Amino acid sequence: MNRTTDTIIAPRRLRLGPDDKPVIFAAGFVLLILLVGTGYTVYTQGNAPLLQPQYLLQQLQVGSFLGIVSAGLMVVILLGHIDLSVPWTLTAAAMMATAVGGPWAIPAGIGVGLLVGIVNGLGVAYLRVPSMIFTLGMNAVMRGLMVAHTGGFAPATAATDLMQYLAVSRIGGVIPVALLVWLAVSIVAVAILTRTTLGRAIYAIGNRERAAYLSGIDTNRVILIAFALSGAAAGLAGVLLAGYSTKAYQGMGDAYLLPAIAAVVIGGTNILGGRGRYLGTLVGVILIVLLNSVLSIMQMPEAGRQIIYGCVIISMLLVYGRGGRVTG
Amino acid sequence: MPAPASFFALENISKRYGGVHALRDVDFACNRGSIHAVLGENGAGKSTLMKIMTGVVQPDEGRMTLEGAPVTFPNPAAANRAGIVCIFQELSLMPELTVADNITLSRPPRRFGFIDGRAQRLRSEELLARIGCEDINPLSRVSDLPLSRRQMVEIAKALGRDPKLLILDEATSALTSADVDRVYRMLFELKARDLSILYISHRMHEIEALADRCSVFRNGRHIETFAKGSRSNDEIVGLMIGREIEGQFPPKLRRTRPAPLITIRDLSWEDRLNGVGLEAGRGEIVGLGGLDGQGQKELLLALFGVLRGVRGTVTLEGEPTAATSPKAAKSGQARMALVPEDRKSEGLILSMSIADNISMASLDRLSHGMFIDAGRTRRAVERAIEQLRIKTGNSGDPVSTLSGGNQQKVVIAKWLATNPDIILLNDPTRGIDVGTKQEIYRLMRELAEQGACILFYSTDYEELIGCCDRVAVMYDGRVVRELEGEAITERNLIASALNIVEQREPAHV
């Protein structure tokens, strides 16, 4: 109990001091990963492919999908909720986009995500079902629907040219378009979180929903919108991922839930809500992507990769993720 | 006064938070078998002193001696082991656990390694009986108890730790007067058993009734310690605020009763409100009196749209309305504002900045479409800080860094920014120092004169008498009597609160 009393009166010189620390720490860890990876390749192969722009851009392109998912998820986590329906929201969006095809492929994909998000929001905000349960249920529902839709096989439909362009192409052969999409999503996320009444309300609800409600904030509406944003982001990521692999397939979203939560939390967002900066999430995504990549370059077997990956997440949280939440 | 050897002494204690000196070079000592009152405005350093004594924070400089031997307390558990126990102002109970679980939380009785539920219950019953609260069932959940009962549980919990030095930080601010009497008796009994008791309170009559010695703090310094009775109340208040105080309450204007802005008819909710009828007009401060828990808080919450299933009618400027949410209440025909009961959990978002809190309720006025206008918000916040004289270094600091009185000012500033017509105040001066209280009284009168209608619930009769044009006394979820003008006296208030109709006053019944 008294831990919290400590933090209430802890001195804070810089306004964003407590939020800056995780960002700086995560950025430092990104450099460390690059250094260790480069050391390894120099030692074994005599060159340093990790420091080449081509490699880094490639990683950012791959990271874009995770980045977009994380941006949406962060909004929900800031509320003190969680969206566990990400894997099959993403998959369903990809499958619907390829199934619809043509100019409506992308709106259909994002629309599916938005719809799932709205259902999640209605359940969490108005029916007051804990988000962990409700979104987990929605994940299962979407999975069932998609299995029914495809008969359990990979759908035969293919991604449209525009989807492939957004996911794979490079402007001038250098800048990946996917990276620009991620950048656009990031700008929207930063604007919402720092400049709008919606963003302010999200932080307020994440800190103390009752006080926010008594201040005349329509808390249910804010929760609904946040889940809708998360769903739409997962939908967009699904569309891009389908474009990247030219088609949709079963389980394509499975690899995105845990890394997305990890990226958000490593970036300093409080898993219980109310605190966190978007920049942290951005750095968190880069960290996760580079870590995966360097471990595979080092030819770490899958089992070892999983263990290291898990240990890194836990140890980073040990450094800065504990306590510090003012509970009054 | 012959000073016995000090039980617990602090020498040259200093504590800084950032650039702010919370305590400067403080010497302080307390003795066994005495009740020692600590006085001072909010922000004077009392709370920091208590936190240092109980190991919650560490002093930057200075040393402490317990019964002559130097001690340090790296954490609260160490202070507890040394027999120093504090009942903090904010409640530290676990709402979802039972009363018995809470009372024995730190040292549950064990049998074969498991918690012994029976022993735990008996121990809790015994402790509750010591403070005269046999009516609290140790097996009920804390969240089911009203605030005043929870406070008694908190006291029982502290007693359960066998304190040698017991510190009460505003421990009676939420209590009913019957409970306050019980606490007094308990304190005298503990004093007779040679305990040392530190008592922090803003209520002068409590200090008069209890304390043997008083220490006054101001701006982080220990100003003076004296035996009770050697200073008059005025002198003590003068020491606390460092200046002479003028009349405690602003003068009331004599005038005829204005046309009602809000008319409440037959308002009912569950079994807590049973047909409340009340009117209030612009320029009026209408008090809600009565014993604790007679439906005053529920009335304010019902008006503000927080409660579900409210029956009855509320008309604003002749228009029937029924606010269904705080959002509707603050943006309706006549805008309402509610300063809630618990500023730490309902009024403020402690970890967010002062500026964010002040602008929280008026964001729709400070934005274009969905985007917040940063310049306009900054100016509004600066204006509010200046208007209410909120003492703050930087409006970007978390609101939790402010003292209690200044936090309450932030809550009020947040609502004044919405330019409300009807202001609902739920015990706004609870746990606040004298100086800030007076500022709030003056502000209430100013707002009324500017045309606001104020409904003011207070547990302090003096406040109701000093501030209100009219007082509606509630009993069992109804307004049983309205007192107006000269008829607002302590005697009438108490008589009506007990629902004893003894004499007819020239007042509206």
Interface residues (C-beta under 8 A of the other chain):
Chain A: M1 N2 T5 D6 I8 I9 P11 R12 R13 R15 A191 R195 T196 T197 L198 R200 A201 Y203 A204 N207 R208 R210 A211 A212 Y213 L214 S215 G216 I217 D218 G274 R275 R325 V326 G328
Chain B: Y17 G18 K51 V56 V57 N75 P76 E90 S92 F304 V306 S325 P326 K327 A329 K330 S331 L338 P340 K344 S345 E346 G347 L348 I349 L350 S351 M352 S353 D356 S359 M360 A361 L363 D364 S367 M370 F371 I372 A374 N394 G396 D397 P398 S400 T401 K414 T418
